[in-house]
Amino acid sequence: MTTDETLPVAAPVPGAVPDEQERLTPVAAGQRVRVSVPATVGNVGPGFDCIGLALDVRDELTVDTTPGAALTVDVVGEGAGQVPTDERHLVVRTIRRTLERAGYEAPALHLSAVNVIPHGRGLGSSAAAIVSGVLAANALLPADARADEEEIFQWCSRLEGHPDNVAPALFGSLVLSWERDDETFGHAVVPVDPAVSPVMAIPTTELSTEVSRALLPPSVAHAQAAANSGRAALLVHAISTAPVLLLPATRDYLHQDVRAEAMPASAELLRILRALGFATVISGAGPSVLTLAVDAGQHDAVVRAIEEHLARVGDLDRWTVITPAVGREGARIEEHRD
């Protein structure tokens, strides 16, 4: 899970928030909670800030509550030796805030994070960190103090700032999300056709969401918005029941072209793969590149096309190609010992 980003100040959501002067109740020591959370692709094609896809690449977090007041954090895999291992750790901050919101605290914690999701590559590492921290903290609470699924979704969305990554991280599959008039969030899970198989090209270079988002214009033309709406609607139909339509359904008019200057190698790979007839998009805010193959033959052809292009431009050693399945399961509690 990523651990070096600032946790946004969350707006109030339903649920008890203790008075700052109220004494917090310690959660029980001797507990162990193990959580796994999938990688996610936000902004799928035309689904800017509203369509996210889970991938079967999972980070795992183990949290132990221990007597005393010590904090220890071990990180294996992505981010090991680079991310903070103290109170600045994003998962630690998420756990603390989630417990405090319910009126509890965990004076002593031991965290062990086994990270597989790359950081800063558009695969939802911060959403995975937040979801894992919230689920772990919720499990540490007494049963009558735990939030339900809807409350967890609202809280994770507030902490992340938007729901398009936390929704598929929580629920799996493809998820549509939106902000309601009362400033809470809604979601709807869309089943993905079994024929659809992702191919992900991941560069060694990172790109922060903040840098990528800063390139977006403050407004777009009505014609662009209308065109994007049509493709987003088509995407839902294509990915669930008509994969043959994924190429036109993944055409974006809002964010990929204007962000290309921040990731020229990714933009070039995107252009080449789409010209070959593959449903290719930038993964999240980039710079990873996702292709949704529509059958086994196309899946193999996509992998070959990526490798041939990278070899041609001399970039094979700067990219990794993986072929994860769609993450049909969202986050789950793997173990909880009292």
C-alpha positions in Angstrom: 0.0 0.0 0.0 1.3 3.5 -0.7 2.3 5.4 2.4 3.7 8.7 1.4 0.6 10.7 0.4 -1.3 13.2 2.5 -4.6 11.9 3.9 -7.2 14.5 3.0 -9.3 16.1 5.6 -12.6 14.2 5.5 -16.0 15.9 5.4 -18.5 14.7 8.1 -20.3 11.5 7.2 -22.9 9.5 9.1 -21.6 8.0 12.3 -20.5 9.0 15.7 -17.5 11.3 16.0 -16.3 11.7 19.6 -15.8 15.1 21.1 -12.2 16.1 21.1 -12.2 16.3 24.9 -13.8 12.9 25.3 -11.5 10.2 26.4 -11.0 7.5 23.8 -11.5 3.8 24.7 -8.6 1.5 23.9 -9.4 -1.4 21.6 -8.5 -4.8 22.9 -4.9 -5.9 22.8 -4.0 -9.3 21.4 -6.0 -9.0 18.2 -4.7 -9.9 14.8 -6.5 -8.8 11.6 -5.3 -9.7 8.1 -6.8 -7.9 5.1 -6.2 -8.2 1.3 -7.2 -5.6 -1.2 -7.1 -5.6 -5.0 -5.4 -3.2 -7.3 -7.8 -0.9 -9.2 -7.9 1.1 -12.4 -9.8 4.4 -12.1 -10.9 6.6 -15.0 -11.5 3.6 -17.2 -11.6 5.0 -20.7 -14.3 7.6 -20.8 -15.3 6.9 -17.2 -13.4 9.8 -15.7 -13.8 9.9 -11.9 -16.8 7.5 -12.1 -15.8 4.1 -13.5 -13.2 1.8 -11.8 -12.1 -1.8 -12.4 -10.6 -4.2 -9.9 -7.6 -6.3 -10.9 -6.6 -9.6 -9.2 -3.3 -8.2 -7.9 -3.7 -7.9 -4.1 -1.8 -6.2 -1.3 -2.0 -7.8 2.1 -1.9 -6.1 5.5 -1.6 -7.7 8.9 -2.4 -5.6 12.0 -1.6 -6.7 15.5 -2.7 -4.8 18.6 -0.2 -5.2 21.4 0.2 -4.1 25.0 2.1 -0.8 25.6 2.4 2.2 23.3 4.8 1.1 20.6 4.3 1.3 16.8 6.2 -0.9 14.4 5.7 -1.1 10.7 7.3 -3.7 8.4 7.0 -3.3 4.6 7.8 -6.0 2.1 7.7 -5.5 -1.7 6.6 -2.3 -3.3 7.8 0.7 -1.3 10.1 -1.3 1.0 13.0 0.9 2.2 11.3 4.0 0.7 8.1 4.7 2.5 7.9 5.9 6.1 7.5 3.3 8.8 6.2 5.6 11.6 3.1 7.6 12.3 3.3 9.1 8.8 2.5 5.8 7.2 -0.8 6.2 5.3 -2.3 2.9 6.7 -1.3 3.9 10.2 -3.0 7.3 9.8 -6.1 5.7 8.3 -6.4 3.2 11.2 -6.0 5.9 13.8 -8.6 8.2 12.2 -11.1 5.3 11.7 -10.8 4.2 15.3 -11.0 7.8 16.7 -14.1 8.4 14.6 -15.8 5.5 16.5 -14.4 6.7 19.9 -11.6 4.3 20.2 -7.8 4.2 20.0 -5.0 1.6 19.5 -2.1 2.7 21.7 0.2 0.0 20.3 0.2 -1.4 16.8 2.3 -3.7 14.7 1.7 -3.5 11.0 3.1 -5.9 8.4 2.4 -4.8 4.7 3.1 -7.1 1.8 2.8 -4.8 -1.1 2.4 -6.0 -4.7 0.5 -3.0 -6.2 3.0 -0.6 -7.8 3.1 2.9 -6.3 2.5 6.0 -8.4 1.6 4.0 -11.6 -2.2 4.4 -11.7 -3.1 1.2 -10.0 -4.9 2.5 -6.9 -2.2 2.0 -4.3 -3.5 4.8 -2.1 -7.0 3.5 -2.3 -5.8 0.0 -1.4 -4.0 1.5 1.6 -7.1 3.4 2.8 -9.5 0.5 2.3 -7.1 -1.9 4.1 -6.7 0.5 7.0 -10.4 1.2 7.4 -11.3 -2.5 7.2 -8.6 -3.5 9.7 -9.6 -0.7 12.1 -13.3 -1.6 11.8 -12.6 -5.3 12.6 -10.6 -4.2 15.7 -13.7 -2.5 17.2 -16.2 -4.3 19.4 -18.9 -5.9 17.3 -21.6 -3.4 18.3 -19.3 -0.4 17.3 -18.5 -1.6 13.8 -19.6 0.2 10.7 -21.6 -1.6 8.0 -20.7 -1.9 4.4 -22.4 1.3 3.3 -20.7 3.3 6.1 -17.3 1.9 5.2 -17.8 2.8 1.6 -18.7 6.4 2.5 -15.8 6.8 4.9 -13.2 5.3 2.5 -14.5 7.7 -0.3 -14.2 10.7 2.0 -10.7 9.7 3.1 -9.6 9.1 -0.5 -11.4 12.2 -1.8 -13.4 10.4 -4.5 -14.9 6.9 -4.9 -13.8 5.6 -8.3 -10.9 3.6 -6.9 -12.2 2.7 -3.4 -15.4 1.3 -4.9 -13.8 -1.5 -6.9 -11.3 -2.0 -4.2 -14.1 -2.7 -1.8 -16.6 -4.5 -4.1 -14.5 -6.0 -7.0 -15.5 -6.1 -10.7 -16.3 -2.9 -12.5 -18.0 -0.3 -10.4 -19.9 2.9 -11.3 -19.8 5.6 -8.6 -21.3 9.0 -8.3 -21.8 11.9 -5.8 -25.4 12.2 -4.6 -27.1 15.6 -4.0 -26.5 15.2 -0.3 -22.8 14.9 -0.9 -22.7 11.2 -0.1 -21.7 8.7 -2.7 -23.5 5.9 -4.6 -22.1 2.9 -6.4 -23.3 0.1 -8.7 -21.4 -3.1 -9.4 -21.3 -4.2 -13.1 -20.4 -7.8 -13.9 -17.6 -8.1 -16.4 -18.0 -10.5 -19.3 -15.8 -13.6 -18.7 -14.2 -13.2 -22.1 -12.6 -9.9 -21.1 -8.9 -10.3 -20.0 -6.7 -7.3 -18.9 -3.2 -6.8 -20.1 -1.2 -4.1 -18.1 2.0 -2.4 -19.2 3.7 -0.8 -16.2 6.6 1.6 -16.7 9.3 2.1 -14.1 8.6 5.9 -14.0 6.0 7.2 -11.5 3.5 10.0 -12.0 1.6 11.6 -9.1 -2.1 12.0 -9.4 -1.7 15.7 -8.4 0.6 16.4 -11.4 -1.6 14.5 -13.8 -4.8 16.2 -12.5 -3.2 19.6 -12.8 -3.1 19.3 -16.5 -6.9 19.0 -16.9 -8.6 22.1 -18.3 -11.2 23.9 -16.1 -14.0 23.3 -18.6 -14.7 21.3 -21.8 -16.9 21.9 -24.8 -20.5 20.7 -24.7 -19.8 18.5 -27.8 -16.9 16.8 -25.9 -19.0 16.2 -22.9 -21.8 14.7 -24.9 -19.4 12.5 -26.9 -17.8 11.2 -23.7 -21.2 10.5 -22.1 -22.2 8.3 -25.0 -18.9 6.3 -24.8 -19.2 5.9 -21.1 -22.7 4.5 -21.5 -21.5 2.2 -24.2 -18.6 1.0 -22.0 -21.0 -0.4 -19.4 -22.8 -2.4 -22.1 -19.7 -3.5 -23.8 -17.8 -4.8 -20.8 -20.7 -6.6 -19.4 -22.4 -8.2 -22.4 -20.8 -7.1 -25.7 -16.9 -7.1 -25.5 -16.7 -6.7 -29.3 -17.7 -3.1 -28.7 -14.9 -2.3 -26.3 -12.7 -0.5 -28.8 -15.2 2.3 -29.5 -16.5 2.1 -25.9 -13.1 3.0 -24.4 -12.6 6.2 -26.5 -12.1 9.1 -24.1 -12.7 12.8 -24.8 -11.9 14.3 -21.4 -8.6 13.4 -19.9 -6.2 11.2 -21.8 -5.1 13.5 -24.6 -4.5 16.5 -22.3 -2.4 14.4 -19.9 -0.3 12.9 -22.7 2.5 15.5 -22.3 3.2 14.2 -18.7 3.6 10.6 -20.0 4.7 10.6 -23.7 5.9 7.0 -23.8 2.5 5.8 -22.4 0.6 8.0 -24.8 2.6 6.6 -27.7 1.9 3.0 -26.6 -1.8 3.9 -26.2 -1.9 5.3 -29.7 -0.2 2.3 -31.3 -2.3 -0.3 -29.5 -5.6 1.4 -30.4 -4.5 1.8 -34.0 -4.1 -2.0 -34.0 -7.7 -2.3 -32.9 -7.2 -3.0 -29.2 -9.3 -1.4 -26.4 -6.5 0.4 -24.7 -6.7 3.1 -22.0 -4.4 4.9 -19.6 -4.7 3.3 -16.2 -6.1 5.8 -13.7 -4.0 9.0 -13.8 -1.2 7.1 -15.5 1.4 6.2 -16.5 0.5 2.5 -16.8 -1.4 1.4 -19.9 -4.3 -1.1 -19.7 -5.8 -3.1 -22.6 -9.0 -5.0 -22.3 -8.6 -8.0 -24.6 -11.9 -9.6 -25.8 -10.7 -13.2 -26.2 -7.6 -15.4 -25.7 -6.3 -14.8 -29.2 -6.4 -11.1 -28.8 -4.9 -11.3 -25.4 -1.8 -13.0 -26.8 -1.7 -10.5 -29.7 -1.7 -7.6 -27.3 1.2 -8.9 -25.3 3.2 -9.5 -28.5 2.4 -6.0 -29.8 3.5 -4.4 -26.5 6.7 -6.3 -26.4 7.5 -5.6 -30.1 6.9 -1.9 -29.6 9.1 -1.7 -26.5 11.9 -3.7 -28.2 11.7 -1.4 -31.2 12.1 1.8 -29.1 14.6 0.2 -26.7 12.4 0.3 -23.6 11.9 -3.4 -22.8 13.9 -3.0 -19.5 11.8 0.0 -18.4 8.4 -1.7 -18.6 6.8 -4.7 -17.1 3.9 -6.5 -18.7 1.5 -8.4 -16.5 -1.8 -10.2 -17.3 -3.9 -10.2 -14.2 -7.5 -11.4 -14.2 -10.3 -9.1 -13.4 -10.6 -8.8 -9.6 -14.0 -10.3 -9.2 -13.7 -10.1 -5.4 -13.1 -6.9 -3.6 -11.3 -6.4 -0.3 -11.7 -9.1 2.3 -10.8 -10.0 5.9 -8.6 -13.0 5.5 -8.1 -13.5 9.3 -9.3 -12.0 12.6 -8.1 -13.4 15.9 -9.3 -11.9 19.2 
